Amino acid sequence: MAHVYCPECGYNNPESAHFCAKCGAALVVPGEGESTEAFDAPEVPESLDPIDDLGIHGAALIVRSGGGRSGETFALEDSPTTIGRSPECAIFLDDVTVSRKHAVFTKEGERWRLDDQGSLNGTFVNRERVETTDLRDGDELQIGKYRLTFLQR
């Protein structure tokens, strides 16, 4: 039996499914006769930094998956910065898997700290549940069904 993997959460769904059984995202089922073609990628100069091309200076969160918001960027400029399901939060993630006031980002000197605010589903950094932690460039955060990457330049 063939399977279709969800593009949002990676869940292994049956071939006949049109939506992910885990997160509800629409599944992309390869059509008949589609083929994969190999090619050589062009050389990228070493001086080119794709993060700089995004215009990120300082700290930011980039949504990697969840809620159809992949690629969206949130600059962390003010301290403290709240994240949650409440529209009053600086970073608003509209989904029931996110608590109203899920977590808070606080700047201490040049470092950013993440504090969970007693959320029901927890806050994860690099796949480990945390109550409070100092963030490092490249850390992967999971808040509800959202996966985000913390960047600090």
RADA-V531300 format. One record per residue. OMEGA is omega in whole degrees, 0 to 359 (999 if undefined). BURIAL is 1 if it has 16 or more other ideal C-beta (glycine too) atoms within 10 Angstrom, else 0. D_LAST is the distance of its C-alpha to the last C-alpha in Angstrom with 2 decimals. Layout:
OMEGA/BURIAL/D_LAST, OMEGA/BURIAL/D_LAST
This chain:
180/0/46.10, 181/0/42.96, 177/0/39.81, 180/1/37.04, 180/0/33.53, 179/1/31.62, 181/0/28.58, 187/1/26.90, 177/0/27.71, 182/0/29.39, 182/1/32.72, 183/0/35.77, 176/1/38.19, 184/0/41.76, 184/0/42.31, 183/0/44.22, 176/0/41.44, 179/0/39.85, 182/0/37.42, 179/1/35.50, 183/0/37.59, 185/0/34.57, 177/1/32.20, 181/0/34.43, 177/1/32.26, 180/0/34.30, 177/1/34.92, 181/0/34.97, 180/0/38.15, 180/0/38.62, 178/0/41.69, 175/0/44.71, 177/0/44.55, 179/0/40.78, 178/0/39.63, 181/0/36.54, 180/0/36.19, 175/0/34.26, 178/0/32.57, 179/0/30.43, 179/0/26.90, 179/0/26.20, 178/0/24.32, 179/0/20.64, 181/0/19.61, 183/0/17.27, 182/0/15.32, 178/0/14.53, 184/0/11.13, 178/0/11.98, 177/0/8.61, 179/0/8.62, 178/0/12.17, 181/0/11.48, 181/0/10.29, 176/1/7.17, 187/0/5.54, 182/0/4.88, 179/1/6.33, 173/1/8.68, 176/1/11.61, 178/1/13.17, 178/1/16.91, 178/1/18.14, 177/1/21.77, 174/1/24.23, 181/1/26.15, 183/0/25.86, 181/0/22.41, 178/0/20.51, 180/0/17.55, 184/0/17.31, 177/0/13.92, 177/1/13.71, 175/1/11.25, 183/1/11.45, 182/0/12.52, 177/0/15.75, 0/0/16.69, 176/0/18.61, 181/1/17.80, 177/1/20.58, 180/1/20.75, 183/1/24.18, 179/1/27.20, 177/0/28.33, 179/0/27.78, 179/0/27.10, 178/1/23.76, 176/1/20.61, 187/1/19.67, 177/0/23.08, 188/1/23.86, 178/0/27.53, 183/0/29.08, 179/0/31.64, 180/1/29.64, 177/1/27.18, 182/1/28.60, 173/0/28.96, 191/1/26.53, 185/1/24.85, 180/1/21.95, 174/1/19.96, 180/1/16.31, 178/0/16.43, 177/1/14.03, 186/0/15.53, 178/0/14.25, 184/0/10.57, 175/0/11.23, 177/1/12.10, 178/0/15.59, 179/1/17.40, 174/0/21.15, 183/1/23.63, 180/0/26.29, 182/0/29.25, 182/1/28.56, 183/0/31.38, 177/1/29.48, 177/1/26.89, 183/1/23.13, 174/0/21.93, 183/1/18.84, 175/0/19.13, 176/0/22.71, 179/0/23.83, 182/0/25.03, 171/1/23.49, 176/0/24.63, 179/0/21.72, 171/1/18.77, 182/0/15.55, 176/1/12.66, 178/0/10.51, 178/0/7.84, 179/0/10.40, 177/1/13.06, 180/0/15.72, 170/1/17.34, 178/1/20.82, 187/1/22.31, 179/1/25.80, 181/1/25.86, 172/1/22.27, 183/1/19.75, 175/1/16.09, 176/0/12.87, 178/1/10.17, 176/1/6.56, 183/1/3.80, 999/0/0.00
